[in-house]
């Protein structure tokens, strides 16, 4: 009965248009003051102990690094490199968009940032070359989702903080699924482009490709700094985030010189605003998780599932349906922070690997980025392409089917996620 009251109250507050972070906090306060005997002192203690985790510091650092790179001309250089490699195939610019999104995802950690950085340059160029605008929007909005699957990933950090999982192991686990998704998106894009005879670019010479690689090298080297540093044990994931922010600042300001010192204040303010928003959501989600635990909701759910005799594969199917539905109405951070404390204990009781579960949840969040009504990538792509939200949604609809097929593959072939961490002995 308490679970119905909690989620009913949360749903009612969200229907009023209240931001999810405030709705979470109001639900907790209302329930604690009027419907339970939990001491308010325990709530205050949980609030401080829940957000003092060192790993949370990775979030603002990765956001700052992504903003430095977005404003620092790194995206343009990655697009030039990607175009030199795959531009001569059918749908060359679209293929370059997928490759550039994968490369930028490996340094930004954010899906909307990837769509903005790559889409703002490539979409006008694709339209100019004669591509249908809907095709370009679908490719870029979907490929932008790689920003939260290919490490570093802010969404993975949030999952790790919520479940006390290893951020470094999650990052390594995301590499193979991320590359596989990029390959699938490349294959589908090429097939459609070949079938409809979309434009090709002139084949670049090897000297042009080497020049493009040299131009983009300093941006791409950040991948080595983050993943190489974590795996080699030089620094933790949180320290890697701080290093990436410092490195991105040096590259953007002193190497590429595309970011002026006069723009630094705005970049810092934008990063602080986004970090504050996420940390505020995390704070309220910690209280919400404490409330769920104090009312034994995860334990009751685990007992109910055991009574129903659900197998692990059926449980994962239910999880996917739940997350896909939640992704339609909430942004990824909120979905993870609300559902992870409920799903994680049940999954552990059923023997599901926590890292595999993290990758499954991340892929679900990717799909949520391109599903209405609150898919962030839809709004970003709509603004860049100057198209209505309905038009952008229609453009992304075929790609949603591709993503759901990929989700099933990731869900039921755990080796895709776990092979690399196991190989590296993590």
Secondary structure, DSSP 8 states (H G I E B T S, - for coil): -HHHHHHHHHHHHHHTT--HHHHHHHHHHHHHHHT----HHHHHHHHHHHS--GGGHHHHHHHHHHHHHHHTTHHHHHHHHHHHHHTTSTTHHHHHHHHHHHHHHHHH--HHHHHHHHHHHHHHHHHHHT--HHHHHHHHHHHGGGGGTSSS-HHHHHHHHHHT--HHHHHHHHHHHHHHHHHHHHHHHHHHHHHTT--------HHHHHHHHHHHHHHHHHHIIIIIHHHHTSS-HHHHHHHHHHHHHHIIIIIS--S-GGGHHHHHHHHHHHHHHHHHHHHHHHHHHHHHHHTTHHHHHHHHHHHHT--HHHHHHHHHHHHHHHHTTS-HHHHHHHHHHHHHHHHHHTT--HHHHHHHHHHHHHHHTTSTTT-HHHHHHHHHHT--HHHHHHHHHHHHHHHHHHHHHHHH-THHHHHHHHHTT-
